């Protein structure tokens, strides 16, 4: 492996544990902040998407969640709790945006209405988002060729034919099944390491 590729692989978001990322962020390392945001940007953004916020509001929720992370990271006692904490912050930011929209409509008509309460984050949403994050992390741990093969075969609708996948990846059509199995085995292994059942 070339030194450039080794350096890139070393700095991949999935390569650092949350404990290391938090420690490095708290010591002021800019690279760690970039890696932390890179690692969790899809997780954070997935929450406003699930709540069907328009793109500009989803971007505002993302930004507000990142600002909250920056301000409150020193208070985080357990770095392994970071993904769930980020989901909760994003969830609360979504409700803040929804409340603002409701105020624009209903509070103008009757200012005596009480502010709506922020409901507790739904456990199914937490579970689903955690599983999605585990899948993103496991996919990031795959080699680029394996990652692309899995994306082409399983993440696109409609699924691509083996001949098209083989042509895009520069593989023989007959090797796609074997390569797919190896990649799926690696993906399962990474998911298992992350605690996915």
N, C-alpha and C positions, 0 to 999 in steps of 0.2 A: 504494500500500500504506500502511495506517495506521501511525503510529509504534509502536503497541503490537504489531502483527503483525511489523513489521520488527525490533523488539527481540527478540520470541520466536524469529523465524527465525535471528537472529544468535546466539542462545544455544542453538540445537538441538545435541544431542550430535554429530551428524555434521558440523556446521559448523566445528568446531575440529579441526586435525590432531592426531595423537598427540604429535608433537613439542611443539606448543603446550600441549596438556593437561598433559603431564609437566612442562614448564617452569613452568607456572602452579601446578600442585600442589606442586612443590618450593619455590615461593616462598610457599606458605601460603595460596593463594586457595581459599576454601571453595567458591565457585561451580565452580571447575575440578574439585574432587574430586567434586562432585555430577554434573557432566557426564561425568566419566570413568566413574563407576559406572553412570550411565544408559546410556552408550554400550556398555559391556561386560557389563551384568547378564545379558542373554539368553545371551551366549557362556559366561559362567561357569556359569550355572545349567544350561546344556545338557549339561555333562559329567556331573554326577551323575544327570541324567535318563537319559542314554545307558547309564549303569551300573545303571539300574533301582533306585536308592536310593529309599526311601520319602520322601515330601515333607518330613518333619521332619529327616531326615538330609541331604537335598539342601539344605535351608535352612542347616544347620550347615556343610556344605561351602562353600556360597556365602559365608557369614560368615567362615569361616576363611581363604578365599582373599582376601577383601577386606582382612582384617587383615594377611595376608602382603604384600599389595600396599602397604598403608600403611607397613609396616615396612621393606620392601625396595626401594621405588621409587627411593631415592637411589642404589642400586647398579646400576640399569638403565643400561647403556651405550648401547643403541640403542633409542629409543622405537618404531621400526617393529617391533621384536621383541615388543612388549607383548602382542599377542593370543596368540601362541604360548606366551609365558611364562605367561600367565594360564591357558591350557589345561593346561599341565604342572603348575602348582601345584594346580589343581582336580583333575587326575588323581591326583596324589599324596595329596591330601586324601581322595579317594574310597577309595583303597587303605588309608589309615590307618583310616577308618571300618570297612572290611571286615575288616581285621586285628583291630580291637577286637571285632567281632562273633565272629570265629573264636576269639579268646582266651576269650570268655565260654563258648563251647561246647567246643572241643577242648582248650584249654590247662588247663581245670579237670580234665579227665580224665587228662591226662598233661603236667605242667608241664615236663618235660624236652624237649618238642618245640621245635625251633628256630623263631624268628619267620619267617614267610613273607617272601620278598623282594618288593619292589615291582617289577613288571615295567616295562620301558620302555614309554612311551606308544606305542600302535599308530599307525603312520604313516597308515593309512586313517582312523582316528579324527581325527587332526590335520587331514588334508586335508578331511574332511567338515565338521568344525567350522569351519575357516577359510572354506570356501565358504559355509556358513550365515551366518557373520558378515559376509562380503562382501555377501550378499543382504540382510541386515538393514540394513547401511549404505546400500546402493543404494536400498532401499525408503524409508529415512528421507529421502533426498535428493529424492524425488519430491514433487510438490505433493500436498496432502491429498486432492484429488479423484482424482488418478491412483493414489495409494497405495490408497485405498478401492476403486477399480475393480479393480485387480489382486488385492486380497485377496478381493473378492466372486467374481471369475471363476476364480481359480486356487488359492486357499488354503482353500476350503471344499469339503466333501464331503457330499453330492453338489453338483456345480457348479450355481449358480443360473441360471435362464433369463434371457435378455436383458431380457425385459419386467419382471421383478422387480428386476434391477439398475438398469434405467433409472428405475423408479419410486423406488427408494431414493435415487438420486443426483440426481433431478430432471432427467434427460436424456430426449431423444426416443429411442425404441427404435432407430430407423434410424441414430442417431449413435453407438451403442455400439461397433460394429465399427471405425469410423474412430478414435474416441477410444481404444479399446483398443490399436490399432496405434501411435498416437502415444505412449501411455504405455509400451508395451513397448519402443519404440525408445529412449525416455529411460532406461528401466531398463537396457537393454543398454549404452547409452553410459556410464552410471554404473558398471556392472559392469566394463566395459573399463578405465575410469579407475582402478579398484581392482585391476586385474591379473587379473581372472577371465577365463579363456580359454573 
